[in-house]
């Protein structure tokens, strides 16, 4: 919301704070000041001038030679190319020596053989418009010779305030003035409402067919309007400072009332309406031609403003081109309605639009404001463009309108929550200043919030208002009177922080990616999952919830690869969204993605691209950090390379996947190099093993190597597990150090070589004792895997 301080002073004539101080006070009350700027860029020595004579330039068809009076008693010759220059008009005149926005300095010049002493200015040249077709005409009562900055109040401060969605009441000057009034203890001068009497009997029927979505719709006919008339300069300037472009008198007036009172309005060309206004829900496939030039197909259930012939506008969003006011319009129909926020929310975004009207209706408009806004717009229209109004027509369903229920505010509760005592008189003063109806009770007050404050519905809302208006800096700090008890925590509980630290130690960097992805990516990485679509997606690329963290991580890796990063390791902790048994599950996951060389570039190590075992090793190191060891079971995953993917099993449960990205996906995603992936269920890793002390042996250890030949289908991990299952106390460690298949090994078989560490606890082991243990191990492997010793 952009706030002109000079406009605000019409509501608060006694406001003493400068713009910065006012912005600071609003910020401390929750209306954050985003920017503070002047109403126009700097310029100097530009005054109100009058064109006294206009003659054709003798050597240029498009130039005129003008005589300009600047109020000093002298007349200056100015060569001007503006098509609208005419005798008697008042316009901004930049004298010789003036400086215009952008650093342009005006000097005496000779243009096509004629002297020019100054410059007549357009609005664009003064920084008041993006473009202009001619000079900026000034009203006839503009004081000749007055500095243009003083005349137009171009040093006015414009505050840009960022409002939270619950403060829709401050999306207008009236709301901001109310807020500033109570915050600064400045009397509010609210203009009196004026009821405009009907001058003709013409009415246009209104019918509500969707009372839940639109419980109030008011309008009136105004005949004989000069639609081509231009809104006065003061109104156009206020619209400009609020960030709204001036279009025509009827449109400018509806926009002005919206900015002034907070009620979005619309003006229809009465001659283009058929029989009656119908407020109804759209049927599937209906189309509306909008005033911005596009034709949109609206979803079934969208609230429409229609007549007997078809849709006229998307309610609360944008009017239609077929019924729009033009310069030829003579009779208009002014609309002022209340739309339920739930019926408007998301409709503009679904059409790829965001308008001033939808911004307000989505957040909630005062349901008691429609008639007052209609009277105000009628008054301004008659003053600016003439016309004769008819009676106000209103269709309403009072039982469907929002009702503000009383809220009980307990005196003692204020102190309990804020740690700050409020005198009763101050409580009543603040609440009354907010527009509440306050009734005193024995233990506090019965408070009925005003119709425009949708955010005041429970007791704590009122207490928050007391603190906000008094000032958060007035709320004292108190230390807790007692130390809270320490909550018990299982020693085996694993914090996600530990997992992150481990991955950072393995050279991974943490990434945060969107929880929303495009439907195509969801299908690529989880073809068996039903995508969970968003009702109101930000864009087509962010239309579904991610079923995996891999798409975001791979996108981040690819972004870095295209920017000459030769290697990358990223991980992310976050939610994936899947359907299980018909219900949406939000599953915390830990995922990683790797590409490039195993080691940074150096002379001492041969360069090698990452492979499956590098990624698997990282997962093993991660699980070892919490004291557990997983089993890796070869399996197929749609996103992983066939033969290079495995399930990660922990205590017999599948907790995730590890592997290399499939070649087909590599091509589709234009990765051009292998990518390793893993994704693990965080909840399954939330408990590890508590470290415990084991007695150290004082006897020497010895190593024996055991090489066995097994079928190629036998996993080395299964062999290691079989050795451990024997629970031989003297076997302290078993480590696979070689896998071989080829010359000397029968086809379909492979050799596995293990290093075994033996150590006794009560005495030193003998060679015979170690050989006996090796024989036992060999017998077990022969029994389970038909293993044979390698000669």
ROVEXZA-364258 format. One record per residue (C-alpha): x, y, z; residue in three letters. Coordinates in steps of 0.001 Angstrom, whole numbers, padded with zeros to 6 digits, always signed. Example, Ala and Ser with C-alpha at 12.3 -4.5 7.8 and 13.67 -1.06 7.14 Angstrom:
% ROVEXZA-364258
+012300-004500+007800ALA
+013670-001060+007140SER
//
This chain:
% ROVEXZA-364258
+000000+000000+000000UNK
+001430+003373-001094UNK
+000457+006240+001195UNK
+000679+009902+000206UNK
+001402+011937+003328UNK
-000385+015004+001952UNK
-003520+012925+001285UNK
-003248+011406+004750UNK
-003135+014910+006249UNK
-006616+015582+004917UNK
-007774+012902+007357UNK
-005292+013913+010080UNK
-004803+017717+009821UNK
-002966+017843+013157UNK
-000470+015072+012354UNK
+002901+016376+013529UNK
+005186+013436+012708UNK
+007367+013678+009632UNK
+007234+010874+007071UNK
+010141+008866+008513UNK
+008836+009085+012081UNK
+005360+008093+010895UNK
+006822+005146+009004UNK
+008751+004034+012096UNK
+005621+004216+014237UNK
+003601+002227+011718UNK
+006385-000357+011503UNK
+006419-000845+015270UNK
+002672-001437+015080UNK
+002978-004172+012453UNK
+002580-002081+009271UNK
+006132-002405+008001UNK
+007609+000508+006068UNK
+009262-000875+002925UNK
+010231+002330+001165UNK
+010044+006110+001532UNK
+010322+008387-001480UNK
+009193+011758-002778UNK
+006216+012076-005115UNK
+008430+012990-008079UNK
+012131+013075-009009UNK
+014055+016245-008286UNK
+013772+019191-010673UNK
+014393+022910-010304UNK
+013378+026237-011834UNK
+010205+024850-013436UNK
+007183+027156-013043UNK
+003591+027516-014205UNK
+003678+029208-017608UNK
+000991+030465-019996UNK
+001238+030134-023779UNK
+000313+033572-025168UNK
+000967+033042-028872UNK
+001575+030048-031144UNK
+002979+030290-034683UNK
+004140+027684-037159UNK
+007910+027235-037363UNK
+008978+028540-040765UNK
+011393+025645-041462UNK
+009834+022663-039624UNK
+006325+021287-040086UNK
+006213+019667-036641UNK
+007562+022564-034612UNK
+005734+025628-033292UNK
+007158+028897-032065UNK
+005470+029939-028822UNK
+005539+033025-026667UNK
+005402+032022-022986UNK
+004598+034197-019948UNK
+006191+032896-016744UNK
+004641+035499-014439UNK
+007833+037566-014162UNK
+006643+040276-016566UNK
+008777+038960-019430UNK
+007778+036882-022412UNK
+010031+034040-023639UNK
+010208+032512-027080UNK
+010103+028720-026960UNK
+010275+026265-029849UNK
+007903+023396-029061UNK
+007060+020135-030856UNK
+004094+019099-028679UNK
+000938+018483-030766UNK
-001411+019803-028064UNK
+000151+023223-027532UNK
-002420+025998-027949UNK
-002939+029647-027130UNK
-003972+030316-023539UNK
-003037+026931-022082UNK
-001125+026662-018823UNK
+001756+024196-018749UNK
+005000+023571-016828UNK
+007716+025887-018160UNK
+011385+025098-017568UNK
+013340+028343-017609UNK
+016881+028620-018899UNK
+019062+027113-016153UNK
+016387+024630-015035UNK
+017360+021049-014297UNK
+014921+018254-015094UNK
+014840+014658-013810UNK
+017658+012613-015287UNK
+020119+015516-015117UNK
+018855+017358-018227UNK
+019858+021048-017986UNK
+017900+023605-019975UNK
+019997+026078-021950UNK
+019198+028792-024468UNK
+019327+027131-027880UNK
+018709+027738-031554UNK
+016397+025162-033148UNK
+016137+025110-036940UNK
+017058+028788-037086UNK
+014795+030012-034259UNK
+015877+030982-030738UNK
+014369+028948-027883UNK
+014626+030278-024318UNK
+013386+027447-022181UNK
+011181+024403-022571UNK
+007485+023585-022188UNK
+007292+020223-020386UNK
+005249+017069-020577UNK
+004382+014918-017573UNK
+007015+012357-018618UNK
+009729+015011-018696UNK
+008888+015896-015090UNK
+008954+012242-014033UNK
+005179+012152-013513UNK
+004415+009570-016221UNK
+006195+006829-018129UNK
+005248+008417-021457UNK
+003316+011443-022710UNK
+001742+012473-026013UNK
+002071+016178-025398UNK
+002433+018954-022874UNK
+001050+018543-019385UNK
-001999+020883-019221UNK
-002521+022624-015895UNK
-005841+023850-014465UNK
-006957+027382-015258UNK
-006611+028422-011628UNK
-002934+027451-011450UNK
-000973+030501-010163UNK
+001146+031890-012971UNK
+004864+031762-012146UNK
+004529+029454-009128UNK
+007169+026763-008793UNK
+005692+023552-010150UNK
+006990+021506-007215UNK
+005135+023725-004795UNK
+001987+023859-006918UNK
+001751+020075-007350UNK
+003271+019331-003939UNK
+005891+017146-005598UNK
+007968+017065-002410UNK
+005148+015103-000806UNK
+006441+011947+000882UNK
+005077+008596-000317UNK
+005322+005732+002163UNK
+005195+002178+000830UNK
+003873-000072+003592UNK
+003974-003878+003501UNK
+000767-005210+005040UNK
+000249-008689+006418UNK
-002776-010527+004918UNK
-004853-010055+008099UNK
-004749-006246+007840UNK
-006880-005728+004749UNK
-008560-002832+006581UNK
-005400-000771+005943UNK
-005519-001185+002162UNK
-007044+002284+001891UNK
-006448+005824+003141UNK
-009369+005574+005551UNK
-007883+002486+007222UNK
-004365+003917+007424UNK
-005734+007179+008807UNK
-007632+005295+011531UNK
-004473+003388+012384UNK
-002253+006485+012416UNK
-004832+008363+014457UNK
-004814+005932+017360UNK
-001061+005304+017169UNK
-000162+009003+017254UNK
-003103+010233+019369UNK
-004116+012556+016529UNK
-007801+013452+016004UNK
-009320+011827+012928UNK
-011271+014105+010586UNK
-013408+011655+008631UNK
-015369+013243+005759UNK
-019107+013124+006280UNK
-020992+010668+004112UNK
-023198+012393+001544UNK
-026315+010657+000210UNK
-026906+011627-003413UNK
-030579+012056-004223UNK
-031955+010325-007296UNK
-032627+012669-010214UNK
-034085+010081-012575UNK
-036212+007023-011889UNK
-034221+004605-014050UNK
-033041+001406-012382UNK
-031339-001783-013584UNK
-032450-005036-011974UNK
-030024-007125-009910UNK
-030500-010800-009056UNK
-028372-012849-006642UNK
-028040-016502-007662UNK
-025029-017243-005449UNK
-025866-015684-002097UNK
-023131-017533-000196UNK
-020446-016086-002471UNK
-022058-012647-002872UNK
-024480-011756-000086UNK
-024656-008053-001036UNK
-024670-006352-004433UNK
-025608-002703-004923UNK
-025661-000514-007991UNK
-027197+002514-009585UNK
-027752+003969-013025UNK
-026164+007337-013861UNK
-027336+008865-017151UNK
-025767+011577-019254UNK
-022157+011043-018177UNK
-019301+012660-020129UNK
-017066+009603-020112UNK
-014408+011294-022239UNK
-013884+013872-019502UNK
-010530+013738-017767UNK
-010303+013386-014024UNK
-008963+016533-012341UNK
-005225+016864-011845UNK
-005447+016407-008065UNK
-007172+013037-008497UNK
-004790+011845-011206UNK
-001837+012784-009010UNK
-003223+010877-006032UNK
-003801+007846-008202UNK
-000272+008090-009601UNK
+001280+008331-006153UNK
-000690+005245-005143UNK
+000670+003365-008161UNK
-002572+003407-010202UNK
-002635+004591-013816UNK
-005204+007201-014855UNK
-007537+005946-017635UNK
-010825+007891-017841UNK
-013093+009769-015467UNK
-015483+006880-014573UNK
-012639+004373-014138UNK
-010447+006821-012218UNK
-013320+007578-009855UNK
-013932+003901-009023UNK
-010197+003422-008432UNK
-010067+006542-006287UNK
-012938+005343-004072UNK
-011171+001995-003700UNK
-007997+003733-002522UNK
-009899+006157-000321UNK
-012430+003859+001379UNK
-011215+000341+000554UNK
-014208-000742-001552UNK
-013335-002008-005066UNK
-015941-000897-007598UNK
-016675-001237-011294UNK
-018458+000857-013900UNK
-020411-000828-016740UNK
-021610+000781-019956UNK
-025373+000599-019389UNK
-026103+000399-023120UNK
-024136-002879-023308UNK
-026087-004620-020528UNK
-028966-006949-021301UNK
-032075-006791-019058UNK
-030564-007539-015620UNK
-027421-008173-013611UNK
-027081-011800-012504UNK
-024510-012706-009869UNK
-023964-016411-010418UNK
-021423-019231-010507UNK
-019741-020135-013767UNK
-020489-023282-015667UNK
-017651-025410-016949UNK
-016083-024031-020133UNK
-017503-020492-019955UNK
-015246-017785-021341UNK
-014909-014121-020474UNK
-013229-011438-022596UNK
-011416-009242-020065UNK
-010552-005559-020304UNK
-006835-006372-020505UNK
-007417-007918-023939UNK
-007250-011601-023095UNK
-010089-014107-023182UNK
-010016-016600-020314UNK
-011839-019873-019704UNK
-013039-019871-016112UNK
-013375-022932-013921UNK
-016802-024167-012926UNK
-017798-022539-009641UNK
-016036-019242-010349UNK
-018211-016295-009320UNK
-019304-014236-012327UNK
-021143-010991-012914UNK
-023395-011694-015871UNK
-026472-010382-017639UNK
-029147-012168-019630UNK
-026742-012650-022552UNK
-023743-014063-020723UNK
-020729-013254-018501UNK
-019725-009629-018051UNK
-016873-009905-015524UNK
-015010-012251-013205UNK
-016364-011132-009838UNK
-013796-009468-007626UNK
-011033-009866-010210UNK
-011514-007977-013487UNK
-014246-006507-015639UNK
-015089-007618-019149UNK
-014214-005868-022401UNK
-017711-006242-023873UNK
-019332-004086-021152UNK
-016456-001714-020417UNK
-016890+002065-020306UNK
-015406+003940-023289UNK
-015242+007567-024398UNK
-018554+007037-026227UNK
-020354+005835-023100UNK
-023258+008053-022052UNK
-024999+006013-019359UNK
-023156+003954-016753UNK
-024092+001392-014129UNK
-021969+001632-010975UNK
-021360-001620-009089UNK
-020479-001938-005396UNK
-020554-005448-003903UNK
-019369-007633-001063UNK
-017823-010943-002126UNK
-016991-013697+000318UNK
-013165-014004+000513UNK
-013291-017785+000187UNK
-015134-017524-003131UNK
-012570-015071-004547UNK
-009387-016544-003081UNK
-007176-018131-005722UNK
-009416-017227-008665UNK
-007160-014434-009926UNK
-004056-016622-009645UNK
-005756-019474-011520UNK
-006252-017035-014405UNK
-002691-015736-014193UNK
-003920-012383-012846UNK
-003416-010232-009784UNK
-005475-007059-009555UNK
-006045-004378-006959UNK
-009615-005646-006584UNK
-008698-009307-006106UNK
-005973-008316-003635UNK
-008611-006677-001445UNK
-011516-009080-001903UNK
-009299-012107-001158UNK
-008369-010575+002204UNK
-011810-009270+003045UNK
-013673-006009+002433UNK
-015864-004319+005041UNK
-019348-005809+004436UNK
-020992-002573+005624UNK
-019133-000311+003180UNK
-020879-000904-000150UNK
-023622+001740-000004UNK
-021336+004459+001360UNK
-018801+003781-001403UNK
-021547+003900-004020UNK
-022734+007296-002771UNK
-019159+008636-002739UNK
-018491+007436-006298UNK
-021772+008949-007503UNK
-020914+012289-005909UNK
-017468+012395-007570UNK
-018855+011278-010944UNK
-021419+014068-010963UNK
-018794+016666-010006UNK
-016282+015549-012651UNK
-018267+014058-015546UNK
-021818+015228-014874UNK
-024792+012900-015111UNK
-028070+012274-013369UNK
-028186+009360-010892UNK
-031073+006990-010404UNK
-032108+005241-007150UNK
-029727+002789-005485UNK
-030632-000841-006215UNK
-029524-003365-003611UNK
-029870-007148-003538UNK
-028749-008759-000315UNK
-028970-011817+001886UNK
-028412-010381+005384UNK
-028158-013794+007010UNK
-025197-014627+004714UNK
-023194-011523+005615UNK
-020378-011849+008188UNK
-021443-011079+011743UNK
-019065-009796+014366UNK
-019678-011720+017559UNK
-018861-010116+020934UNK
-015596-011181+022570UNK
-015071-011330+026335UNK
-011874-009598+027465UNK
-010816-010442+031027UNK
-008942-007809+032983UNK
-006581-010260+034681UNK
-005758-012003+031419UNK
-004135-008846+030022UNK
-001503-008799+032742UNK
-000968-012554+032549UNK
-000106-012458+028849UNK
+001707-009125+028585UNK
+003253-008743+032022UNK
+001989-005184+031807UNK
-000880-003550+033648UNK
-003399-001425+031760UNK
-005725+001034+033411UNK
-009355+000406+032565UNK
-009688+003805+030963UNK
-006736+003105+028633UNK
-008168-000264+027602UNK
-011491+001334+026760UNK
-009817+004231+024959UNK
-007715+001947+022749UNK
-010559-000413+021888UNK
-012946+002439+021162UNK
-010266+004055+018996UNK
-010104+000842+016982UNK
-013833+001123+016331UNK
-014928-001526+018827UNK
-018123-001323+020837UNK
-017056-001752+024477UNK
-019372-002777+027318UNK
-018010-002898+030866UNK
-018455-006107+032910UNK
-017455-007121+036412UNK
-014279-008964+035368UNK
-013513-007024+032198UNK
-015295-006042+029026UNK
-017593-007353+026350UNK
-016105-006131+023064UNK
-017724-006193+019633UNK
-015083-005612+016902UNK
-015874-003294+013978UNK
-017040-004766+010688UNK
-013737-004062+008917UNK
-011533-005905+011433UNK
-011805-009574+010470UNK
-008666-010342+012463UNK
-010288-009617+015852UNK
-012191-012729+016854UNK
-010815-014046+020158UNK
-009553-012616+023427UNK
-005852-012779+022591UNK
-006496-010723+019433UNK
-007758-007868+021593UNK
-004827-008202+023989UNK
-002449-008070+021043UNK
-004109-004838+019916UNK
-003564-003308+023363UNK
+000156-004134+023215UNK
+000460-003039+019588UNK
-001151+000357+020094UNK
+000629+001072+023360UNK
+003892-000017+021766UNK
+005734-003323+021889UNK
+008718-001476+023327UNK
+006566-000766+026399UNK
+006156-004472+027182UNK
+008713-005244+029945UNK
+011097-008167+029948UNK
+010745-010587+032854UNK
+012915-013514+033779UNK
+011130-016770+034441UNK
+010477-017153+038200UNK
+011658-020761+038151UNK
+013950-022947+036141UNK
+011994-025377+033981UNK
+012658-029044+034444UNK
+014869-030736+031906UNK
+012782-032966+029695UNK
+014024-036552+029581UNK
+015571-037612+026309UNK
+016493-041069+025139UNK
+020248-041427+024898UNK
+019955-043345+021643UNK
+017907-040562+020028UNK
+019666-039226+016930UNK
+019348-035541+016121UNK
+019228-034594+012440UNK
+022044-032149+013237UNK
+024389-035119+013713UNK
+023502-036461+010290UNK
+024102-033061+008703UNK
+027474-032722+010430UNK
+028536-036122+009139UNK
+027634-035246+005543UNK
+029401-031898+005776UNK
+032500-033785+006941UNK
+032177-035876+003753UNK
+032360-032642+001659UNK
+028594-032383+001108UNK
+026949-028965+001137UNK
+023399-028486+002339UNK
+020779-027358-000161UNK
+017195-026182+000263UNK
+014962-026740-002755UNK
+011278-026206-003458UNK
+008733-028685-002125UNK
+006823-028020-005364UNK
+007986-029481-008683UNK
+006481-029968-012122UNK
+004326-032996-012833UNK
+006751-034329-015469UNK
+009622-034519-012961UNK
+007370-036245-010444UNK
+006577-038916-013028UNK
+010245-039344-013972UNK
+011404-040032-010413UNK
+008298-041737-009016UNK
+006284-043158-011921UNK
+004292-045405-009606UNK
+003176-042578-007334UNK
+000052-040497-007919UNK
+001194-036845-008088UNK
-000357-034635-005412UNK
-001471-031564-007355UNK
-001768-028090-005821UNK
-005116-026327-006041UNK
-003524-022941-006757UNK
+000007-023502-008111UNK
+002383-020576-008414UNK
+003306-021777-011901UNK
+003172-024889-014082UNK
+006763-025695-013010UNK
+005634-025802-009361UNK
+002320-027602-009732UNK
+002695-030787-007643UNK
+004206-031788-004312UNK
+007507-033626-004627UNK
+007386-037414-004109UNK
+011167-037399-003738UNK
+013930-034917-002883UNK
+015981-036038-005879UNK
+014464-033710-008561UNK
+015394-030573-006645UNK
+018904-031778-005817UNK
+019611-032890-009386UNK
+018348-029546-010663UNK
+020744-027753-008296UNK
+023645-029979-009360UNK
+022900-029390-013032UNK
+022719-025635-012417UNK
+026224-025758-010932UNK
+027570-028061-013666UNK
+026465-025616-016363UNK
+028454-022942-014569UNK
+031766-024750-014841UNK
+031697-026517-011475UNK
+033588-029790-012110UNK
+032333-031668-009063UNK
+029501-031312-006556UNK
+028063-032946-003464UNK
+024701-031747-002181UNK
+022343-033023+000503UNK
+018947-031911+001767UNK
+016658-032722+004661UNK
+012981-032151+004013UNK
+009575-033638+003422UNK
+008428-035772+000556UNK
+004707-036118-000107UNK
+003144-039464-001018UNK
-000215-041210-000745UNK
-000397-044314+001390UNK
-003679-046147+001948UNK
-005572-043198+000501UNK
-004017-040670+002894UNK
-001432-037965+002303UNK
+001816-038673+004145UNK
+004517-036099+004760UNK
+007670-038136+005236UNK
+010905-036543+006530UNK
+013749-037632+004261UNK
+017509-037164+003932UNK
+018743-037207+000355UNK
+022029-036619-001431UNK
+023261-036179-004982UNK
+026883-036396-006226UNK
+028640-035828-009550UNK
+032150-035277-010808UNK
+035514-036542-009597UNK
+035965-038477-006379UNK
+038757-036132-005287UNK
+039499-032482-006045UNK
+041934-032025-008912UNK
+045521-032717-007814UNK
+048756-034219-009144UNK
+049119-037014-006616UNK
+045900-038970-007268UNK
+044614-040281-010577UNK
+041329-038631-011585UNK
+038291-040927-011303UNK
+034554-040255-011646UNK
+032283-041253-008777UNK
+030585-044630-008969UNK
+028026-046663-007046UNK
+030489-047759-004372UNK
+031545-044178-003575UNK
+027943-043202-002858UNK
+027322-046443-000959UNK
+030426-045724+001118UNK
+029077-042295+002044UNK
+025808-043871+003202UNK
+027716-046449+005234UNK
+029782-043682+006855UNK
+026588-041779+007648UNK
+024989-044794+009319UNK
+028201-045612+011152UNK
+028015-042118+012656UNK
+024917-043240+014594UNK
+026329-046674+015342UNK
+024296-048833+012964UNK
+025159-050889+009907UNK
+022679-051419+007102UNK
+022271-054165+004562UNK
+022300-053231+000885UNK
+020043-055384-001280UNK
+020363-055090-005056UNK
+017040-054062-006573UNK
+015529-052027-009439UNK
+014282-048455-009010UNK
+012675-046483-011908UNK
+015109-043602-011490UNK
+018269-045647-010917UNK
+020678-047352-013294UNK
+019793-051051-013798UNK
+022280-053123-011823UNK
+023556-050053-009962UNK
+020816-049538-007402UNK
+020101-051037-004002UNK
+017603-050891-001213UNK
+018990-049815+002142UNK
+017714-052264+004760UNK
+017905-051682+008509UNK
+016657-054339+010919UNK
+014754-055942+008070UNK
+012976-052709+007030UNK
+013530-050749+003818UNK
+014680-047238+004813UNK
+015691-045899+001412UNK
+017644-046255-001813UNK
+021179-045721-003068UNK
+022495-045924-006624UNK
+023427-044188-009843UNK
+020951-042184-011893UNK
+019603-044137-014854UNK
+021102-043379-018308UNK
+017715-042504-019790UNK
+017157-039834-017131UNK
+020709-038569-017650UNK
+019860-037900-021281UNK
+016459-036342-020572UNK
+017934-034031-017930UNK
+021001-033220-020091UNK
+023396-034083-017284UNK
+026188-035445-019527UNK
+027887-037305-016663UNK
+027075-039923-013988UNK
+025158-038809-010889UNK
+025063-040774-007647UNK
+021986-040606-005424UNK
+020724-041699-002048UNK
+017513-041033-000137UNK
+016872-042251+003411UNK
+013955-042142+005830UNK
+014971-039848+008710UNK
+012512-041398+011154UNK
+014070-044830+010561UNK
+017447-043350+011554UNK
+016150-041468+014578UNK
+017548-044043+016998UNK
+021077-045370+016929UNK
+023239-047449+019239UNK
+024529-046028+022494UNK
+028330-046310+022697UNK
+029514-048710+025383UNK
+032873-049777+026720UNK
+034448-053071+025655UNK
+037368-054588+027526UNK
+040672-054182+025729UNK
+042836-057252+025336UNK
+046444-057041+026492UNK
+047449-059907+024178UNK
+048777-059437+020655UNK
+046525-059683+017611UNK
+047288-061580+014416UNK
+045881-061451+010897UNK
+044946-064265+008569UNK
+043630-063843+005024UNK
+040849-066096+003797UNK
+040035-066346+000073UNK
+036978-068299-001012UNK
+035321-068997-004359UNK
+031557-068567-004528UNK
+028943-068137-007214UNK
+028722-064641-008705UNK
+025209-064194-007260UNK
+026491-064458-003669UNK
+026823-061033-002051UNK
+030009-060304-000114UNK
+027882-058743+002597UNK
+026051-062011+003125UNK
+029368-063794+003565UNK
+030535-061233+006119UNK
+027225-061533+007946UNK
+027649-065320+008108UNK
+031115-064943+009635UNK
+029793-062512+012254UNK
+026812-064795+012988UNK
+029204-067471+014243UNK
+029923-065103+017188UNK
+033479-066288+017596UNK
+034853-064057+020347UNK
+038408-064281+019067UNK
+037465-062869+015642UNK
+037768-059159+016328UNK
+037278-057896+012765UNK
+036482-059198+009285UNK
+037120-057006+006260UNK
+036627-057669+002533UNK
+039739-056509+000663UNK
+039519-058138-002766UNK
+036946-059343-005317UNK
+038229-061132-008409UNK
+036706-062910-011394UNK
+038551-063912-014530UNK
+041545-066003-015456UNK
+041953-068918-013061UNK
+038361-068679-011789UNK
+035613-070796-013290UNK
+033032-068849-015292UNK
+030029-067898-013155UNK
+032136-067755-010002UNK
+034187-065116-008202UNK
+036839-064947-005513UNK
+036254-063051-002274UNK
+039240-062332-000048UNK
+038744-061353+003602UNK
+041228-060101+006153UNK
+040481-061595+009598UNK
+041907-060121+012807UNK
+042239-062602+015716UNK
+042921-061707+019351UNK
+042551-063601+022601UNK
+041371-062206+025936UNK
+042835-064627+028470UNK
+045958-065698+026610UNK
+047816-065318+023359UNK
+046373-067251+020457UNK
+048389-070059+018923UNK
+048639-070926+015255UNK
+046751-074156+015874UNK
+043926-072238+017620UNK
+043625-069780+014738UNK
+043635-072585+012171UNK
+040818-074302+014068UNK
+038724-071120+013932UNK
+039449-070724+010215UNK
+038343-074315+009610UNK
+035102-073643+011464UNK
+034493-070510+009403UNK
+035243-072351+006178UNK
+032826-075151+007075UNK
+030035-072607+007711UNK
+030673-070806+004417UNK
+030779-074113+002555UNK
+027482-075152+004125UNK
+025661-071861+003404UNK
+027195-070766+000115UNK
+028969-073878-001250UNK
+032163-071889-000869UNK
+035514-073430-001706UNK
+038938-072259-000566UNK
+040910-070577-003332UNK
+044179-072444-003938UNK
//
